[in-house]
Amino acid sequence: MKSLFRCPVCAAGLAQEAHRYICPRGHSYDLSAAGYTHLLPANQKHSKNPGDDKDMVAARCAFLDKGYYAPFRDALCDLAVELTSDSPSPILLDSGCGEGYYTTALHNALCSAGRDPAVAGIDISKFALRKAAKKLPQGEFAVASAYHLPLADGAVHLLTNIFSPLSADEFARVLAPGGHFLYAVPSARHLWQMKQVLYDAPYENPVKREDYPGFQWLRAVPLRYAVTLDSPEDIRTLFAMTPYAWKTPKAGVDRLLSLERLETEIGFDIHVYRRTADAPAKKSPD
């Protein structure tokens, strides 16, 4: 079976055979029991287990499964359906797919709209991909870098990037002309009330619209609402899945984890970009 992925060594297309991917030049990549493969060469790997660890992945799964980010998820899915209206069989890449919460929702939304999508997800965390591959067995998932995407030039119709590293050159390379890129970022006051508990002098997130070579910015879709976390466990899992878990002083953490209830603002902006036809993608070496 032909794969959406290509060989990270020679850039030839991969085919899935039993429990491995193989390219015409004989490079082979095992498919794990969980359903993902490893396409991150050693020279692109900067630690033994890069990306989110097992605890952070578990926290994110527990929090997202409660539906707190469902309005954002639904807005993302609505955009995906809208932007692929002329593609009966769209190819979707979720770059930085994590545990597959949004990847799975996007796939299901496209199927519900009568499309026949092919879906790939990449992340550098093997712990996250174990979850993603189980959530969406119809998809293809690989440990890989957003800065060296293991996909062919112009292969993708829709690319999503949700709070993950962005590589404009690589995104432009793998997107077909006219394809779309959805880039989700936190708004200025996302999780503001939680930050007020954590820090003596909280600051708003920087918000700036960026222009990228090879892309035309079309619009931003804002999501603003509030959630109430009624259990210490939900407060803990929200905190554990954010970058604040790595850099907050102990006093702030103790204040937050002592709460029984937290109401906080939620804010996202989904930026919609279109791959332009007049700026050819940077070709990768064969």
C-alpha positions as CSV (number, residue, x, y, z in Angstrom):
1,M,0.0,0.0,0.0
2,K,1.4,3.4,-1.0
3,S,2.1,5.7,1.9
4,L,1.8,9.4,2.2
5,F,5.2,9.4,3.7
6,R,8.5,9.4,1.9
7,C,11.9,8.1,2.9
8,P,13.8,10.6,5.1
9,V,17.1,9.3,3.7
10,C,16.6,9.4,0.0
11,A,13.2,11.1,-0.4
12,A,11.7,8.2,-2.4
13,G,8.1,7.3,-1.8
14,L,7.4,4.7,0.9
15,A,5.1,1.7,0.6
16,Q,3.6,-0.2,3.6
17,E,4.3,-3.9,3.6
18,A,3.1,-5.9,6.6
19,H,4.6,-4.2,9.7
20,R,7.1,-1.9,7.9
21,Y,7.5,0.9,5.4
22,I,10.0,0.4,2.6
23,C,11.3,2.6,-0.2
24,P,12.5,1.4,-3.7
25,R,16.2,1.8,-2.6
26,G,15.7,-0.6,0.3
27,H,15.5,1.7,3.3
28,S,13.1,0.2,5.8
29,Y,11.2,1.6,8.8
30,D,9.4,-0.6,11.2
31,L,5.7,0.1,12.1
32,S,5.4,-0.1,15.9
33,A,2.8,-2.2,17.6
34,A,0.9,1.1,18.4
35,G,0.7,1.9,14.7
36,Y,3.2,4.7,14.1
37,T,6.7,4.7,12.5
38,H,10.0,6.5,13.2
39,L,11.1,8.8,10.4
40,L,13.4,11.1,12.4
41,P,17.1,10.6,11.4
42,A,19.6,10.5,14.3
43,N,21.2,13.8,13.2
44,Q,17.8,15.5,13.7
45,K,17.2,14.1,17.1
46,H,18.4,16.3,19.9
47,S,17.6,14.1,22.9
48,K,16.8,10.5,23.7
49,N,13.1,11.0,23.9
50,P,12.3,14.4,22.2
51,G,9.0,16.2,22.6
52,D,6.3,15.9,25.2
53,D,6.9,13.2,27.8
54,K,4.4,10.5,29.0
55,D,3.0,12.6,31.8
56,M,2.3,15.7,29.7
57,V,0.6,13.6,27.0
58,A,-1.5,11.9,29.7
59,A,-2.5,15.3,31.1
60,R,-3.5,16.7,27.8
61,C,-5.6,13.6,26.9
62,A,-7.4,13.8,30.3
63,F,-8.1,17.5,29.8
64,L,-9.2,17.5,26.2
65,D,-11.4,14.5,26.7
66,K,-13.5,16.6,29.1
67,G,-14.5,18.9,26.2
68,Y,-13.1,22.2,27.4
69,Y,-11.6,23.0,24.0
70,A,-14.5,21.6,22.0
71,P,-15.5,25.0,20.6
72,F,-12.0,25.5,19.2
73,R,-12.0,22.0,17.8
74,D,-15.3,22.5,16.1
75,A,-14.2,25.8,14.6
76,L,-11.1,24.1,13.2
77,C,-13.2,21.3,11.7
78,D,-15.7,23.8,10.1
79,L,-12.7,25.6,8.5
80,A,-11.3,22.3,7.2
81,V,-14.6,21.3,5.6
82,E,-15.0,24.8,4.1
83,L,-11.5,24.9,2.6
84,T,-11.6,21.4,1.1
85,S,-15.1,21.9,-0.5
86,D,-13.6,21.3,-4.0
87,S,-11.5,18.3,-3.0
88,P,-13.5,15.0,-2.8
89,S,-10.3,13.2,-1.5
90,P,-8.3,15.8,0.4
91,I,-4.9,15.0,1.8
92,L,-4.4,16.4,5.3
93,L,-1.2,16.8,7.2
94,D,-1.4,17.7,11.0
95,S,2.1,18.9,11.8
96,G,2.7,18.6,15.5
97,C,-0.3,16.3,15.8
98,G,0.3,15.4,19.5
99,E,-2.0,12.8,20.8
100,G,-4.3,13.1,17.8
101,Y,-7.3,14.8,19.4
102,Y,-7.6,17.4,16.6
103,T,-6.4,15.0,13.9
104,T,-9.1,12.6,14.6
105,A,-11.8,15.3,14.8
106,L,-10.6,16.7,11.4
107,H,-10.7,13.3,9.8
108,N,-14.2,12.6,11.1
109,A,-15.5,16.0,10.1
110,L,-14.3,15.6,6.5
111,C,-15.8,12.1,6.4
112,S,-19.1,13.5,7.7
113,A,-19.1,16.1,4.9
114,G,-18.9,13.3,2.3
115,R,-15.1,13.5,1.7
116,D,-12.7,10.6,1.5
117,P,-9.6,12.1,3.3
118,A,-6.1,10.7,3.6
119,V,-4.6,11.9,6.9
120,A,-1.0,12.0,8.1
121,G,0.3,13.3,11.4
122,I,3.8,14.0,12.5
123,D,5.2,14.8,16.0
124,I,8.6,14.4,17.7
125,S,7.0,12.7,20.8
126,K,6.6,9.0,20.5
127,F,4.5,9.0,23.6
128,A,2.0,11.3,21.9
129,L,2.0,9.3,18.7
130,R,1.1,6.1,20.5
131,K,-2.1,7.8,21.5
132,A,-2.7,9.3,18.0
133,A,-2.3,6.1,16.1
134,K,-4.7,4.3,18.4
135,K,-7.3,7.1,18.1
136,L,-7.2,7.2,14.3
137,P,-6.0,3.8,12.9
138,Q,-7.1,5.1,9.4
139,G,-4.3,7.7,9.5
140,E,-0.6,7.5,9.1
141,F,1.6,8.7,12.0
142,A,5.4,9.2,12.2
143,V,8.0,10.6,14.6
144,A,9.4,13.4,12.4
145,S,10.4,17.0,12.5
146,A,8.3,19.9,11.1
147,Y,11.6,21.3,9.8
148,H,12.2,18.1,7.6
149,L,8.7,16.9,6.7
150,P,8.7,13.3,5.3
151,L,6.2,14.1,2.5
152,A,6.6,14.8,-1.2
153,D,6.6,18.3,-2.7
154,G,3.0,19.6,-3.3
155,A,1.4,16.5,-1.8
156,V,-0.9,18.1,0.7
157,H,-4.2,20.0,0.3
158,L,-4.6,21.1,3.9
159,L,-2.0,21.5,6.6
160,T,-2.8,22.2,10.2
161,N,-0.4,23.4,12.9
162,I,-1.9,23.8,16.4
163,F,0.4,25.4,19.0
164,S,3.4,23.6,17.4
165,P,6.7,24.7,15.8
166,L,6.2,26.3,12.4
167,S,8.5,25.8,9.4
168,A,7.2,28.1,6.6
169,D,9.6,26.7,4.0
170,E,8.7,23.1,4.6
171,F,5.0,23.9,4.8
172,A,5.2,25.7,1.5
173,R,7.1,22.8,0.0
174,V,4.6,20.1,0.9
175,L,1.4,22.1,0.2
176,A,0.0,22.1,-3.3
177,P,-0.6,25.5,-4.9
178,G,-4.0,26.7,-3.7
179,G,-3.8,24.5,-0.7
180,H,-4.5,25.9,2.8
181,F,-2.5,26.2,6.0
182,L,-4.4,26.6,9.3
183,Y,-2.2,28.0,12.1
184,A,-3.7,28.1,15.6
185,V,-2.2,30.3,18.3
186,P,-3.2,31.4,21.8
187,S,-4.8,34.9,22.1
188,A,-3.4,37.6,24.3
189,R,-5.4,36.6,27.4
190,H,-5.6,32.9,26.9
191,L,-5.7,31.2,30.4
192,W,-5.4,34.7,31.9
193,Q,-7.0,33.9,35.3
194,M,-4.8,30.8,35.7
195,K,-1.7,33.0,35.0
196,Q,-2.9,35.5,37.7
197,V,-2.7,32.7,40.2
198,L,0.6,31.4,39.0
199,Y,2.5,34.7,38.7
200,D,2.7,37.9,40.7
201,A,2.9,40.0,37.5
202,P,1.4,38.0,34.6
203,Y,1.8,39.2,31.1
204,E,-0.3,38.9,28.0
205,N,0.8,36.6,25.2
206,P,2.3,38.4,22.3
207,V,0.0,38.6,19.4
208,K,1.2,39.4,15.9
209,R,0.1,38.4,12.5
210,E,2.9,37.0,10.4
211,D,3.4,36.9,6.7
212,Y,5.2,33.9,5.2
213,P,6.9,33.5,1.8
214,G,4.8,31.4,-0.5
215,F,1.6,32.1,1.4
216,Q,-1.3,34.6,1.3
217,W,-2.9,35.4,4.6
218,L,-6.7,35.3,4.2
219,R,-8.2,35.9,7.6
220,A,-8.1,35.0,11.3
221,V,-10.9,33.3,13.1
222,P,-11.1,34.3,16.7
223,L,-12.4,32.1,19.5
224,R,-13.1,33.7,22.9
225,Y,-15.0,32.0,25.8
226,A,-14.6,31.0,29.4
227,V,-14.5,27.6,31.1
228,T,-15.1,26.6,34.7
229,L,-12.9,23.8,36.1
230,D,-14.8,22.4,39.1
231,S,-12.2,19.9,40.2
232,P,-8.6,20.1,41.4
233,E,-7.8,17.2,39.0
234,D,-8.9,19.3,36.0
235,I,-6.9,22.2,37.2
236,R,-3.9,20.0,37.6
237,T,-4.2,18.5,34.1
238,L,-4.7,21.9,32.4
239,F,-1.6,23.2,34.1
240,A,0.4,20.0,33.4
241,M,-0.2,20.2,29.6
242,T,1.0,23.9,29.3
243,P,4.5,25.3,29.0
244,Y,3.9,26.9,32.4
245,A,4.5,23.5,34.0
246,W,8.2,23.8,33.1
247,K,8.9,27.4,34.3
248,T,6.6,28.4,37.1
249,P,8.0,29.1,40.6
250,K,6.9,26.6,43.3
251,A,4.9,29.2,45.1
252,G,2.7,29.8,42.1
253,V,2.3,26.1,41.5
254,D,1.3,25.6,45.1
255,R,-1.3,28.4,44.9
256,L,-2.9,26.9,41.8
257,L,-3.0,23.3,43.0
258,S,-4.6,24.4,46.2
259,L,-7.7,25.6,44.3
260,E,-10.9,23.7,44.2
261,R,-12.4,25.7,41.3
262,L,-11.0,27.9,38.6
263,E,-12.8,30.0,36.0
264,T,-10.5,31.2,33.2
265,E,-10.7,32.9,29.8
266,I,-9.9,30.7,26.8
267,G,-8.7,32.4,23.6
268,F,-7.5,31.1,20.3
269,D,-6.9,32.6,16.9
270,I,-6.9,30.4,13.8
271,H,-5.0,32.1,11.0
272,V,-6.0,30.9,7.5
273,Y,-3.3,31.0,4.8
274,R,-3.4,29.9,1.1
275,R,-0.4,28.5,-0.7
276,T,0.2,30.9,-3.6
277,A,0.8,29.6,-7.2
278,D,3.3,32.3,-8.1
279,A,5.9,31.5,-5.5
280,P,7.3,27.9,-6.2
281,A,8.1,25.8,-3.2
282,K,11.7,25.2,-2.3
283,K,12.6,21.8,-3.7
284,S,14.2,19.3,-1.4
285,P,17.1,17.1,-2.5
286,D,16.3,13.7,-4.0
